[in-house]
Amino acid sequence: MEIEFVRSRFIKHFDGTTGSIYTSPGRINLIGEHTDYNGGFVFPGAVDKGIMAEIKLNGTDKVKAYSIDLKDYVEFGLREEDAPRTSWARYIFGVCRELIKRGYEIPGFNTAFAGDVPLGAGMSSSAALESTFAYALNDMLNLGIDKFELAKIGQATEHNYCGVKCGIMDQFASIFGKEGSLIRLDCRSLEYEHFPFNPEGYKLVLIDSVVKHELASSAYNKRRESCENAVAAIRNQHPEVEFLRDASMDWLEEVKGEISEEDFSRAEYVIEEIQRVLDVSDALQKGDYETVGQKMYETHDGMSRLYEVSCAELDFLNMCAKENGVTGSRVMGGGFGGCTINLVKDELYDKFIANTVEAYKAKFGKTPKVYDVVITDGSRKLA
């Protein structure tokens, strides 16, 4: 996305003036799915698709915001009762309110913003939007807030103003992203480490199934419950266990007779997935992308067979990847639709995409969307 494009719209809507331009990226998660609420690890990276906003203080107590993509303008005050009805504006309002709640003075400003994060592809456009404004206001007003707190401000915005009880991964990846690196985040301690991700000779590509099945939220809560049931049973014998992260397969086997078959399968997937993230960490240190790919396939198998959050379309895309010799492929995100993430050798890329698009169209009557992604830096000022 071009700075000139955002700037030209800002000038047009705000009387020929210019402000400062900031950007924050969307994200992918290489491996570590449904591990966050089990105290495990996730492995995100910031991608070269995000949100860009021009912002200028306007000397009033109101925010005047223009969404370039939606051609929509909203004006709102910054008291709790001024919450805008428009859903996209609530993200900006929420960030301002979370800063005010923490004791910072936030004046009114003009802003125009646009994004190239594909909606519905699981790359977290909402986190990119929150991170852009949290980072920008902190920078412009010299608030001195550390990056971790900025990520928490984005998360609190989702919780308190957008009705989504998300974890911290999306905002964290958007703010802390680093070119050529993925971040292993420990969801229990919130400690993190950058790992090299320079897959020379490979491309990272998302294939969007363009479906979203309506099971997602109720199924998510049910999976969470299963994990908690398994933890409760294991804790009877091993009181130190707080999350599935703390349990081993041996301990899960000990309680097999005390929990339902379903709860056992869900817990088995999570314990194995937490180990896979650690295996991928070791593989990335060695530049061993074949092992990374193998672990991605194992994750897909676990999400499909044990956690049961895949669907026919995603399983088909995963099978196409296997048949075309793709190094690694798995469903990315909560499941029941969305994307697969694929690690593909350069020389196989064109054939894989062409074959997959054609086969998917023939089977499901829909054309999947294809997004190449490159790992990039997190939130930053551009101009």
N, C-alpha and C positions, 0 to 999 in steps of 0.2 A: 504494500500500500504506500502511496506517495505522500510525502509531507505537503507538496504543493496542492494536492487534491483537498486535503482537510483544511489547509490555510485558505484556499479560495472560497470555500463555503463559509468559513468563519468570517472572513472579510465581508462577504455578501450579507450575512445575517446580522452582523454587529458593526454597522456603520463604518466600514473601511479600516477598523483598528486591527491590530494583531496582538497575540499573547504568546505564551510559551506552549510548546508541543511536547507531549509525553506519550509513551507507549508501554503496554504490558502484553505479554504473550499468553496464548492458550497453552495447553499442555497435553502430552501423552503420558501413559503409564506403561512402562515396558513389561513389568511383571509385578505381582503382588496385588491380587484382586480379592476383595472381601476380607482382607487381612487387617484393615485399619481398626475396625471396631473390635477386633480380637487381640489388640495390643501388639500386632506384628509390624512388619515393614512394608513400605510401598517404594516404588522405584520410578518416580516421574522425571520428566525433562520438559523444559520450555520449548515451544516450537515457533517456527517462523511465520505464524499467523496469529494476529492479535487485535487489540483495540488501540486506536490512536486518537488522542483528544487535544484540541487547542483550548487553552484556559486563560482567562484574564480577569483579574479582580475588577468589579464594576462600581465600587463605592456605595452600594446599597446593601440591604439585608436580604436580598433575594437572589436565587440562582435562576439564570435564564439559560435553558439547555436545548440544543437542537441535535436531534438524531439524524445524521446525514442519510443513513441507509433507509430509514423509515420515513424521511421527509416530514418529521413530526417535531413540533416545538412545545415545550412545557416550561412554565414559570412556577416557582414555589418558594415559600419562606422556609426558615430553618428551625421553627419550633415544632414540637412533636405533633401538634394538631394541624400542621401544614402539609402533612404527608400527601404526596401526589397520588392520584388514582392510577395513572399510567404506569404499567409494570416496569418498563425500562428506566423510568425516572426514579423509581423507588430505590434502585441500586445506588444512584448518586446521592439521593437524599439520605439513605441509610448510612453511607460512609460519613457524610457530614455529621449526622446525629451521633454516630459512635465516637467521632472525634470530640464533639461537644460534651458528651457524657463523660469523657476522660479529662475534662477540664480545659480543653483548648478553645480559643475563640476563632470561629470560622465566619469570615465575612462573605457577602454575596459575590458571585462571579458569573461571567458569561462563558459558555462552552459549546463547542460543536465537536462531535466525535463520529467515527466510523470504524467498522471492523471487517476483517476478512477471515474470522474464525467461523468455519461452517457450522450453522446451527444444527443441533440434533446429532452431531457426529461424536459427542462425548469428549470434546476438546476444551470444555469449560469456558465458554465465552463470557459467562456471568462473572467468573473469578477474574478474568482479564479486565473486565469493566471496573469492578471494585478496586482491583490493584492499581489500575491507572489513576483513579481519583485519589485513593489513599496516598500513593507515592507522590503524586503531583502536589497535593495540598501540603503534605509534610515538607516537600522541597521548597515550594513557593513561599510558605509562611515561616520557614526555618523552625519547625516545631521540635526537631531533634528526636523523633520517634525511631526506635530501632526497627529493622526489617521484620523481625518476628512479630512485633506488636502490630505492624501494618497488615501482616497476613491474618492475624487474629481479628483485626477490625473488619476485614473483608468477610471472614467467617461469621462474625457477629451480625453483620449486615444481612447475610442470608438467613440466619436464625430469627432475627428480630423484625425484619422488614419485608422479607420475601417468602417466609414460611417454609424454608428448606433447612432441615437439621443436618447439614453436611459436616464432614470432617474437615481437617485443615489442609489436606493435600493440595487441592487445586490452587488455593491462594498462595500457599507456600511455594509451589513450583513456579507460579507466575512471578513472584517477587524475587526468589532466590536463584532462578535459572541461570545457567552459565554455558556459553557456547562450548561444544565438544565434551560436555559432561552430563551425566544423569545424576540424580540425587537420591541416595538411599536415606529415607526418613524413617526413624524409629517412632512409631505412633504411640508408644507407651511413654518414652522419656522425652520425645521431641528432639533427640539428638540427630544430627544429620551428617552425611559425608558425601562429597562429590566423587564420582567414579568416572574414569575416562570412557568416552563413547565416541570413537572415531572409526566407524566400520568401513574402512577403505575397501572399495570393490563391492559394497552393498548399498542398497537403498532402503529407506524406511518408508513404507507406504500404508495408508489406511484405506480399506475398502468399506464403504458405507452401504449397508444392506438396504437402506432407505425404508426400513420398517421399525416400528416401535410397538411392541405388544403391550396390552394394557395391564399386564400382571405386575409390572415392576415394583410399585411401592408396597403392596400387600405381601408380595413374595419376599421382598427385602426384610420386612419386619419378621416374617416367619423364619427366615434363615437366621436372623439374629437371635431369635428365641431358641432355636435348635442349638446354637453355639453356647448360649447361656445354660441350657439344660445339661449339656455335656460337661461344662465347667463345674456346675453344682455337684454332679455325680462324682467327678474326679476329686473335687475338693474334700469330700467326705473321707477319702483315704490319704490325700496329700493337701493338707490345709494351706500350704503356701501358694497354691495355684489361684491366681486372680483372673487370668485370661487363658485362652487356648494357647497363646504364645508360650506359656509356662509349662505346658503339658507335652508329654512324648506320646508316640504311637503305642508304646507298651502300656502306659497308664490308661490310655483310651481303651485298649483291649481289655484291661481289668474290669471296666464298667460296662462292657458290651451287653451283658444280660440285664442291666438296670435301666438302660435308655432305649428309646425306640430305634428301629433300624434306620429311620430317616435321620434322626439326630446323630447317630453314629456316622453315617455317610457324610453329613455336612461337616462334622468335626474332623473327620479323616482328611477331607479336602483341605481344610484350613491349616492343619498341622503340616501337611505335605507342602502347601503353598509357601508357608513361612520359611521352610527349609530351602525351597527352590530359589527364593530371593537371595538367600545367603550363597547358594551355589552360583547364581548369576554374578554376584559381587566378585567372587573368586575368578570366574571366567573372564569378566571384563578387565580385571587387573592384568590378566595374561594375554588379553586381546584374542581370546578364544570364542569367536562368534558362532562357531558350530554348536558348542555346548549351550550358549545363550539360546540359539534357535530350538534346540532339542527341549530345553526347559519350557519354552513358550508353547510348544505342542503339548507337553505334559500338562501345563496349566489349562489349555483348552479342553483336553480330555477330562480333567478333574471338574471343570466348571460345567461341562455337558453331562457327565455321567454321575458324579457324586453330589455336586452342588445344585445341579439341574437348573441353571440360569441361562442356558443357551437356548436356541430355537432352530427350527429347520433351516432357515436362511443362513444363520451364522455357521452351523455345522457344514452346510454345503460350501460356503466360502472357504472354510478351513480345509475341507477335502480337496477343493480346487488347488489350494496352495500346495498341499502334499503332492498331488498328481503332477504339478508343474515344477517340482523340485525346489520349492521355496525353503529357505533355511529354517525359518521359524514363523509361526502364525498362531494367533489366538484371538478370542473375543476380548475386546477392551472395554472396561467399564462394568456397570452393574449387570448387564445381560439383557435378554429378551428383545434384542434388536440392537441397533447402533452399528458399530464398526468391528472389523477385525484389524489387528495391527500385524504387519508382515515385514520380515527381514529378508530381503530378496537380493540375490547376486545380480550385479549389473547386467551380465550377459543373458540372464533369464527374464529380466524385467518386462520387456515388450511383449514377449510371448505369453507370459503369465497374465498380464493385464488383458490382452486381447482375448485369450481363451476364457478367462474368468467372466469378463463382461458378457461375452456371447453365451456361455453356458448358463449363467445366472438368469439372463434375459429369457432364454428358452424355457427354463424351469419355472420361474416365478412371474414372468411377464412384466418385470421391472428392470430398469437399467441402474446398476449400482454406481455410486459416485466414487471417484478415485482421488485421494489427496496425498501427494508426496509431502513429507515433512522433513525438516532439517532442525537439529537441536541448536537452540540459540540462547542469547542472554535474556535475563529477566527484566523487570521494570526499569525504565531509564528515561532521561530527558533527551529529546532529539533536537530541539531548537528553542 
